[in-house]
Amino acid sequence: MMRENESPVTSEAENEPTTPAEEPEQRVTFADLGLADDVLRAITDVGYETPSAIQAATIPVLLEGRDVVGLAQTGTGKTAAFALPVLSRIDPGQGVPQALVLAPTRELALQVCEAFESYAAHLPEVHLLPVYGGQSYTQQLSALRRGVDIVVGTPGRIMDHMKRGSLDLSQIKYLVLDEADEMLKMGFAEDVETILADTPDEKQVALFSATMPAQIRRISQQYLNDPEEIKIAGKTQTSSNITQRYVVCSYQQKLDALTRILEVEEFDGLIVFTRTRGDSEQVAEKLRARGYSAAAINGDIQQAQRERTVQALKDGKLDILVATDVAARGLDVERISHVINYDLPIDTESYVHRIGRTGRAGRSGDAISFVTPRERRLLKAIEKTTKQPLTQMQLPQVDEVNATRLSRFDDAITSALGETKRVDAFRDIIAHYVRHHDVPETDVAAALAVVAQGDTPLLLTEADDRQFERDRRTAKTFLEDRPERERPGRDREDRGPRQTRDDLQQYRIEVGRRQRVQPGQIVGALANEGNLTRDDFGRIKVFDDFSLVELPKDLSRETLEALSQTRIGGTPINIAVDNGPQRGGDRGGRSYGDRDRGGDRGGRSYGDRDRGGDRGGRSYGDRDRGGDRGGDRGGRSYGDRDRGNDRGGDRGGRSYGDRDRGGDRGGRSYGDRDRGNDRGGDRGGRSWDRGDRRDSGENRSDGKRKPRW
């Protein structure tokens, strides 16, 4: 079954956007959809008033228990489309996950989890957990042991927990695939199918995707039960005579950013859009306190008051209107020169409706949006929907604001001098003061300016600009794209040579063609686990049993730790710096992965190699160490492990995580590994990682530890 909903289209020729508000028969509220009362309360709290097209079409179907395939672009409000029904139907407190949401990136997983948290504000018994690469396993394991109701995660980390046995999917009732096409592009198809197959047959599945390639169609046919297909066709465009810009700022800095823009921009009438009713009132009040003629309209305002406010805006008695989406729909005021999105809307359609309030009747218009770092994806979706790029706008600096203030101050003096009768009345008073106090007239004028200005300084100082300077520095990096999603089927070398960069180093990962690995999977996995960007990747070469990828030389320890935990298609990649063909010898390089050690003095080694010498250098990964050495001093390890080191001296080192310690003195350890050193000389280095360990003589081939005698 198929449902199609056409998004509103703004005609450039007519330059008059058609919005759902102008067609009352299309109005649907969240209360009409059958959601639970506690969920409706949360929706009201966050300021949502009417559902988007994907929400109105999808929520009733999911509440009926039907499977759904939703075809919609990012930014159409699909997170609420599946989150609200799940929260309305879930039975919390069971101790095991009942809902699982898969997302292609940890950034999206966090956003989805935050959305769930806001919608579950009045459901305190519902427990949520984001599960993604780069986060401590200890934190995730602790939460899973305590019991969670909803898990939102990336396929790779979900698979890791499934293999560990730490994530129980046997009671899953609701499963959501968000941005399924992106997951396939990143090489998660096999993981997704494994997860789907490992969950109960009797579950409700919702699959959301911007496109419907053959592989997604096959997954929907195999794993979904008679799904209803809902398609939201995004054809929305904006008028070409509207200049669209954005400013990067945090939520706390929005009001100051708005004030600076108002001081520098030449505007006639202006609408400021906020997401909630409370924010509209608060922003209007603070603007009035700063000397602006501003008023708020929202769903709580009576119709008569709304009409008076809009009329004041039309007549020029009011300059700034602070509004929510619903309150401003159908608003047609020709003098609106600027629209400012104080908060980005929840979907791209609302964005188009908002900025359509300006640029009317053939006039040009300006739209400025405040964007927080977490809203990068929505900004990209807006650009894709409107088919116009948004230009980044730097906030006005101190000298710009001060120049504007001085100009207005001059204009105010000039205007006052034109009121001759009032000036004459004050002239005698000033002359009297000068004669009796022997004070220059310029000093008296300056004192009067202080009186008129009050406690608010006329000019900003450099101190006022420091926070905005930090914003500008942040803005240079926060909108960098994540690595390009490369389509499977083409190796990097097929696209021609790339220029060698001095800042990159070649790394080796232990997956290749035999594991059916493609460059796109490598990019997706490393970018997701290591939080890398497009510029961090160089050439990628895929061989039969391994691959080579160029990454920055100066990767931090935290990034290496995250990358060492990465799996592609369920296989540990054991990332290591590539030193070319392996040679025998006593000294090797530094390693990030699973390996045993052999040789006289271990320096640093990269790759899988045996080394069993007197003193180990540094290694990063999971390994068992069973060298005999009296006086052994333990290195560091991080995580859950057993330690059976015998050492006189009875001094305990530090350990982080859950582990058994049978030795008298241990160093630090971070990761899951067994260490069975009879201390006689071995000094261990550091290791960061988790996974399968190699047998170094103390472990049985089945992975279980042999008893010590």
N, C-alpha and C positions, 0 to 999 in steps of 0.2 A: 504494500500500500504506500502511496506517496502523497505527501502534502507539500504544496509549494506556496511560499509567501514571498511576495515581491517587496523589497525594501523601497521606501519612497524615493522618487527621482526628482532632482532639482534641475529644471530646464535652464540652460544658460541663456536661451533666447528670451524666455519670459522673465528670468531673474527673480522669480517668486517661488520659493520652495513650497511644495505641498506637504504638509505634515499631518500625522494622524490626528492632532488636536483640532484641525480644521474640518475633520470629518467625524463628528461626535459618535456616529454609529459604530465606529471602530474602537472606541474607548473600552479597554478591559483593565480591571484592577487586579492586584494580587489576591484580594479577598475573593474574587470570582473563580479562582483556580482550584480551590479545595485544599489549600495548605493548612497545616496545623496552626493553632492559635499562637503558640509560643514562637513559631517561625515567623508568623505575620508581625508579631510585636518587634522582632529583631529587624525585619525589613523596614518597618516604620522608623526604627531608631537610626538606621543608616541612611535614611532619606529617600529610599526607593518608593516611587508612587505608582508608576504604571510599568508593566512588563514590556520587554522588548519583543520583537517578532518571534525570535527563537524560544524565548521563555513562554510566551503565551501559547505557542503551538506544542511545546515539548512537555511542560509540567503536567498538564492533565493526563497525558498518555502514560508518563512514568508513574503517576499516582495510581493509575489503573493496574499497574504491574506489568505492562507491556514492555518488550524490548524496543529500543529506538536506535535508528541510525540518523544522526543529525549532520547535515551538510551545511556548514556555516563558517564564515571567516572568523579569524581572531578579532575580538573587539565587539562582537555582537551580543555579548552578555550570556554566553553559553555556560559559564561556570555556575551562575545562579540557576540556570535551567536544569542542571543535574543535582546541584548541592541541596537546593530547597526541597525537592521531593525525597531525597535520601534522608534528610533530617526529619522530615515529616513522618516517615515510615519506620525508622530504625527503632529497635528495642534495646536501649543502652543497658549497661551493667552486666553483660553476659561474660565478660572476662576474656573474650577472644574477638578478633576483628570480624565485623559483619559487613563492612563496606571497604572496597579497595579501589582507589583511583590511580591510574597509571598516567604519567606525564613524561614527555620526552626529555626535559631538562630540569635540573634542580631549581632553577629560577622559577619556572612555571609551577613546579611542585610546591614551592614555598608560597607562591601567590594563591594557588588553589586552597592550600591549607589555611592561610590567613582568611580567605573568604569564608570557608567553613566555620572558622572560629567566630567571625562576626555574625554569621547567620545563626549560630548556636549560642548566642549570648544569654538566652533565657532557658537554655538546656544544660545546666551545670553538670548533669550526670553523664553527658556525652564527652568522651575523651578522644582526642585526635593526635596523630603522630605523623610528621613528615619524615620520610625515609629516603635519603639521597646520598650520593657519593660525596666524600670530602668532609662529612660529619663523623664525629667519634662513634664507633660501634658501641662503646660502653654506654653512652647516653641512650642510644636506640634500644639496646638490649634491656636496659633497666626499665624503660617505658613499656616494652613488650611484656616483661615479666609482671609488671603491675597491672597490665590489662588495658587495651585500647579498643575503641569501637570502630574508628575509621582510620585507615592508613592511606596516606597520599605519598606516592614515591615514584622513583625512576626505575625502569625495568632492571637495570644492572644490579642495583643495590637490593631490590626485592628478590632477585634470583639468588644473591649471596645469602640472604637470610633464610631463604627456602632450603638451600643446601646445608646451612648450619643447623637447620631444624628449629630456628628461633622464631620463625613466623608461621603461625598456624592458619592456613586458609580453608580449613575444613568446614567452617561455619559461615563462609562468605555468602551473603544474600544479594548484594548489589556490587556490580563491577562496572567501572567507567573507564573507557579509553579516550583520553583527551588528546586532541591533535594527533590522531592515529597516523596520518600521512607523514608527519614529521618523525614519528618513532620509526617508521619503516625506512625513511631516508637516512636515519642515523644508524641503521643496521640492527635494530632491536626486534626485527620480525620474529626470529626464532625464540627469543626470550618471551615476547608477548604471547606467542602460541603455547609455549611451555607453561606460562602462568595461567592462561585460560584453561588449559587441559588439567591443571592441578587443582582447580576450584570445583565446587559441586556443580553437577549438571543443572540442578534446580536453583538457578539464580537469575536475577534480572541484569541484563547487560545494556549499557548505553554506549554507543560508539560515536564520537564526534570527529569530523574531519573536514578540511577545507576542500578536498578533492576526493574522488572515488576511483583510484587506480585499481587494476585487476586484483592485486594482492589483497587489498582491503575488502573488495567485494567478496573474494573467496573466504576471508576470515569471517565476515558477517554472515555468510551463508552456512559456514561450518559451525560457528559457535553461538550465533544468536537464534532465538526461536521466533520465527515469523515476525521480524521486526517491522515497525512502522517507520518509513523513511520520510524525514521532514527536511525540506530543502528551503534555505533562505537565500535567495538570489540577491547578491549585493550589487546594485547598479548605481548606488548613490554617488552623485558628483556635486561639486560646489561651483559657485559662480566664479568666473575667471577674474572678476574685478574686485575680489576680496584678497587682500594680502594676509597670508597666514604665517605667524611667527610663534616661537615658543621660548620660554625662559626656564632654565634649570634652577630649582630652589627646593629647599626642604619645606615641610608643612609649616614649621614654626616661623619661617622667613617670608611666607607669602604676603602677609599684610604690609611689611616694610617694602617688599618688592612692588606691590600694587601701588603704594604711595609714591615711590620713586617714578614709576611709569606715569602716573597721573600728573606728576610735576613737570615731566619733560615732554610728554606727548601732547600735541595739539588736538583736542577732541571737542566735539559739539555735545551730542548726547552719548551716553555710554551705559552698557549693560554688563554687570558682573554676575557670572553664573556660579553658584555654589551647589554642592551635592545635597545638602540637608537644609531643612527649614531653620534649624537653630543657627547654622552658620550664616544664613542670609541675614538674619536679624543682627547677629554679632558683628558681621563685617560692616553692615550699614551703620550701626551705632558707632563703631570705631572710626569710620570715615567722617561721620558728622563731628566727632570729637576733634578731628584733625582739620576741620574747617571746610569740608566738602558738603555740597548739597546732595544728600543721598537718602534713599528710602528703600525698604524691602517689600517684596511681594512673594508670597508662598501659599501653600495650601491652607494655612491657618488664617489667612487674611480674608475678611468678608468681601463679597463681590463689590459692594458699594465703595469700600475703601480702595480696593484694587482699581476701580474705574477712576476715582479721583487722583490716585497716584499716577496712573498712566496718562491722564489728561494733563497733569502738571508737567510730566516729561515732554509731552507734545508742545505745550505752551512755552517751554523754556524756563519754567519756574523750578524745575528739578533737573539736575545734570546727570546724576548717576542712579541707576536702578539696580538693586541687588536682588537676584531672582533665582528660583529653582526652575527646573525644566518645565514642569507642568504649568506653573504660574505664568510663564512667559510664552507658552504656545499660542499661536494666533496673534501675537503682538505685532503690530505694524506701525512703526513710528519712523518717518522718513529721516529725522535728524540724528538717528543713531549712527555715529561714525565708527565706533569701536565696540567690539565684544571681547570681554576678557573671561577666559575659563579659569576662574580661581581654583576650581577642582575639575579635572578631566571627567567627562561623563562616563557612564559605565559601558556604553556601546558607541560605535561609530555613527550610527544613525542619529543619535541625540546630538552628537557633535555637529553634524551637518545642519540639523534643525536650529541649533544655537547660533551658529555663525551666519545663518540665513537671515537673522534679524538686522544685519547691517548690509551695506552695499545695495540698497533698494532704489528703485526708480532711476536706474542708470548711474547712481552715484558710486564712488569707490568706497570701500570699507576696509577696516583692519580687524583681524582676529588674533589675539595673543593668548597663549595657553601656558599655564604654570604646570610644569612637569617635574615630578619627583623621580629619583633614580629608579624606583621600583616600577615606574609606569612606562619604561622604555618600550615594552612590547605593544602597549596600547597606542603609543605614539606612532610606531611603525604601521600598525593596523589602520590608523587614521589616514596616514599618507597613502596607503594602498587603496583604501576605499575612495578617498577624494580624488585620487589620481593627480595629486599635486604635492610636491615636497613642502614641508614646513621649514622655514629658515630659523636657525638659532639666533636668538637676540640676547645680547649682553645687557645686563642691568646697567642703568645710568650710573656713572661714577660720581664721586664727590664734586669734582669741578663742573660737571654738566649740571648737576642739581643746583649747585650754588649759583652758576651763571643764570639759570632760569629764575631762581628766587630773587636775585639782584635785579633782573630785568623787570619782574613783576613789582618789586619794591619801587623801582624808578617810575613805573607806570602809575602806581598808586599815588606817589607824590605829585606827579604831573596832573593826575585827575583831581586831586584835592586842591591844587593851586587854582584850578579852574572855578572853584566855588568861592568867588571873591568875597561875598558877604560874610561867610563863615570864617574865612582866613583873616579878614579885617578885624573881626571880633577877637580872635586869638592874638593878633599882632600886638595890640596894646597890652595884653596880659604878659606876653613874652618880654616886651620892652621894659615893663615894670619890674619883672624878675631880674633882668640883666642889670638894671640900674642899682637895685638894692643888694645884689649878691656878687656883683663884680665878676660875672661868669661870661665867657665868650658865647655868642649866640649859637655857634656850631655845637658847643657842649650841651647847651639847653636842647637843641634839636635832637642830638643823639640820645639824651635822657628821655625825651618824649617818645622816641622810637622804641626804647626799651620798655616804657610803659605800655605802648600799643602792642608790642610783640608778646608781652607776658612772659611766662616761664619757658616757652618754646624757643630755642635758639633759631636765629634767622638762617645761619649758615651751618652746614655740616662740617665735621672735622675728619681728618684722616682716620682717626680711631673708629668713626662710624662706618668706614669703608672696609675695614679689615675682614669682617665676616663675608661681605660680598666678594672680596678678592678670593677668599677660599672657595666660594661658590663657582667663581669663574674657572679656577683651577680644576675643580671637580668636573665641571661641564666638559672639559676637554677629553675626559676619559669615559664618563659614564655611558655615553651613547655609542661607544665603539661596538660594532657588530660582533656577535659571536661567530665562530668559524662558519664558513659557507657550508651548507648541507650538500655534500657531494653525492651524486647519484651512483649507486652501485654499478659495477660492470666496466669501469674504466680505471686503470691504474694511473697514478700521477704522471708516470713517464709518457703515457699515451697523449697527454695534453701538451707535450713539448717541454723543453728544459726550462727550469726556473733559475733565476740569477742567484749565485751563491752569496750568502750573507755572512759577514765576519762575526756577527753576534749570535749565530746559531751553532749548535753542536749536534752531531748525529747520535741518535739513540737506537738501540736495538730492542725489539719486543718479540716475544717468543710465540707469535701467531703468524700464519701466512696463508698461502693458497690452499694448503691441505685442510685448513680450518675454514675455508671459504670466506676469508676475510677480504674486504674491499677497503680502499682508502677512506671512503666516507664513514665506515664504521670506526676506523682508527681516529679520525678527526672528531667524530661525535663523542666517542668514549673518553678520549683524553681531554677534550674541551669540557665535558661535563664533570669529570672527576677532579680535574686540576684547575677549573675555572680559567681556562685559557681563551685567548681571543684569536681572531683571524691572523693578526700580524705575528703571533707566536709560532706559526707553523711555516716550515720550509718545504723541502722536497720529501716525498713519501715514495718508498720503493717496496713492493710486496714480492717476496720470494716464496719458495715452496714451504719452508718450515719456520720462517721468521720474516720480519719486516724491519725496514730502517726508516726512521722519521726524524727530521730536523726540528729541534726545539731550542729555546734560548739556553745559553750557557749558564746564565745566572739564576736558574730555577731555585726557589727557596726550599729549605728543608721541608716546610709544610706541604709544598706542592709535590715534592718527590715522595713524601709519605703518602699523599693522596693517590698519586699515580701508581705507586707500588701495589696498591690495593685493587687496581683496575682489572676487570675481566672483560673479554670480548667474546660473545657467544658462549659464555660460561667458562672460558679458558683463561687462567691467569696470564697476564702478558709479561710478567717478570722484566720490567723495563730496566735497561742498563745502558750506560754510555758505551758506544761501539768503538772498540780500538782496532778494528780490522780483524783479519784471520787470527784465531787463537794459537798461541805458541806455548810450548811447555816451558817450564822454568820455575824459579823459586819466588819470583816476585810478580804479582799481578796487580790489577787495578782495583777500583772501588766498585762494589756491586749493589744493585737494588733489586732484590728478588730472592729466589730460593736456590741455595747452592751449598755444597760442602767444601771444606777448605783443606788444602794440602800443600805443602811447601815449607821452606825453612822459616822465612820471615814474611808474613803476609803484608804486603803493601796494600794497594788498592786494586781490585779486579772487577771486571764487568762481564757478566754472562754467567753461564752455568759451568762451574769448574770445581775440581776437588782440591782442597787445600788442608793439610793437617799438620801444621807446624806449631812452633813454640809460641809464637805471639801473633794474634790475629790483628789485622788492621780494622778498617771500618767496613761493615756490610749493612745493607738495608734490605730487609726481607725476613722471611721465616726460615729458620734453620735450627737443627738440633746440634748441640756441640758436646761432644763426648771425649774430649782430650783429657788425658790424665796429667795432672800437674799439681804439685803441692804448693800451696800458697796462691792458688788461683784467685784472681780478682775479677769479679764479674763486671761486665760492661753494662749497657743499658738495654732494656727491652720494654715495650709498652703493650699491655693487654692482659689476657688471661693465659696463665701457663703454670706448669708444675716445675718446681726447681728442686733438684735433689743433690745439691752440691755439698760435699763434706769439706769443711775447712776449719782448722783450728783458729782460734782467735775470737770466735764468738762475737762478731760485730755485724749487725744488720745494716744493709744499705737501704736505698729507697725503692719502693715499687709502687706502680700505679695500675689499678685494675684488680680483678679477682684472681688470686693465684694461691697455690700452696707453696710454701717455702720450706724446704727441708734442709737447706744449707745454713751454715753459721753466718757466713757473710755473703751477701749478694750485692751486686750493683743495682742499677736501675733497669727495669725492663718494660717495654711498651710493645705489646703485640701478643698474639696467641702462639706460644711455642713451648716445647719442653726443653729443659736444659739439664743434662745429666753429667756434668763434669765432676770427676774426682779431682779435686784441685791439687795440681802438682806443678803447675807452671803456666798453664794456659791463661792468658789474659784476654778477655773478650772485649770486642769493640761494641759498637752500637748496632741495633737493628730496629728497623721500623717496617712493619707489615704484618699481615695475617694471611693464613691460608694453609696449604699442605706443607708439611715439613719433610725434608729428606732424612733418611736413616743414617746416623753417623756411628753406628755400632752399638748404641744403647737401646735403640728402638727396633721393634719387630717390623717385618715387612708389611704387616696389616695395619700399621700406624699406631698400635697400642704399645705402651711402654713396657719393656721387660722389667721384671722385678730385680731389685738390686740385692746382692748377697754380700 
